[in-house]
């Protein structure tokens, strides 16, 4: 799944460079977004299933920092393009061509990334339930259709609804800031009669992204110190904070908290469909310090 998502994301991004009209551009960006969502979710699932509990929050933060590093590289490239203007009005097409380069990363995934042992063991043991339920409907020898299985369990649906709301709030907040920032920078540049406002827009994007990268990478360590619950409510108790912190910090938290609540056979596939979970079937105060399971079945 990861190979296909990375490949499709890169190819669709590259094809966007040849957009001739708005409809073609919108269709390609929509398809690219589907591939990107699948790429991120499968990466988080792989972190949750292969990294030890005590390092999972850090791993999620490091993983998400890749988004920041990519954005930073893109901002630097755009700064150079806007400075030298080699292709005039078609400079934006170069950015999408650069976005096609990750297609070569598929070669590494094919050779160097294996399926997690936890996922393979769950498939061998026919653990089809999304929430670890021992209901008879989950004991079938034949593997059920994943989406049907997920929505057939009441507890699974509840978790999906809760974390979908959480994800929507997070993404809306991030897009609101990242979309408003360039426009506000251009407005301020016009008020100050700056000659080249594009340089300031790129510069602000670079600074913003550097802050996000730091938040991504540090949040996992902070979670280990204050706990998952304490970290999740921290932004609401701070009266002033950098705009990048709530979104960046929420990523490892959302990966850490639900990572043990579903069986391995479903987790990768469900997350690849963009369907997250919220609460584990045992209480977890910190990623590296889970409390004993409430059920008789020990956590994987």
Phi, psi and omega in degrees: 000319180295319180299315181294319182294317179295316181297313181294320179299314182293314182295317180292325176296316178298320180294333180298334179298338182259017180299131180254345179208172186293321181297314179300319180296314182295319179298315180294321179292325177296313179294323178296321178297322176299316180294321181295318178299320178292321180297315182293315185292322177291327176295317178297318179299320180294321176298314183297330186264346184244334180273147177294158183306315186291347181245003188294318180296320178296317180299319178295321178295317178296320179299310182291336178297337175300324175299317179294318179297319178296318178296321179296315178300317179297319180295321179294317179297318180293326177299317179294318180295319180289337180280316184263340176048057184289331184242011176062233183291347181261015178302325182297332180293328180297323180299321180286330174295317176299324179295346178276348184298328179301350177302330179290341179292339178300327179299321178290318180301319182296323185266326191247356182241122180254162173296145181292146179296325180298317178294316180296321179294320179297321178293317179297324181273002179056048177270088187271339185296141179281337185240010180081015181291146179260019180302148183298331180293345181261006184257012181294142179288336180270132181291124181284166176293127192303308183297322177295318180296318181298315184274359178271347179257126185299316181295323178296318179297318179300316181293322179297315181298314182297313183284335174295318176298316179300316181294321179298315179299317181297311184291321178299317178298318180294314181294326178299316181289310185293331179279326182284328187300310179298319180295319179293322177297317178297323179295316179294321178297321178293321179295327180271001180058044177288138184294309183242093182291334182299325179296319180292323178298315179294320181296316179295321178297322179295313180298315179301317182290322177300317177298320179296319179300316178299319179295318178304312189282332182272336187297324179298321178291323179292321177302319179297332182273319185253351181091160183294312183296317180297321181290323184295329181261359182300315182302327182287343181263352180263125186285330176225138178202155176300141185296339182279343191290312182303316182290314183295320182288335183287340185294305178295330177297314181292334177280327184284314188295311186271005193291346183246008189269348183234160181289148185298333182294334182257335192300311182297316183291319181296315180293330178291343176266004180078026181247094182278171174241175180239304194244132178288164179277011168214152186288140181226108178281317177225158184301321186266003184225068180288145174280165181300148180293144179280334180268170181284345181272119182290148178296148181293000000 
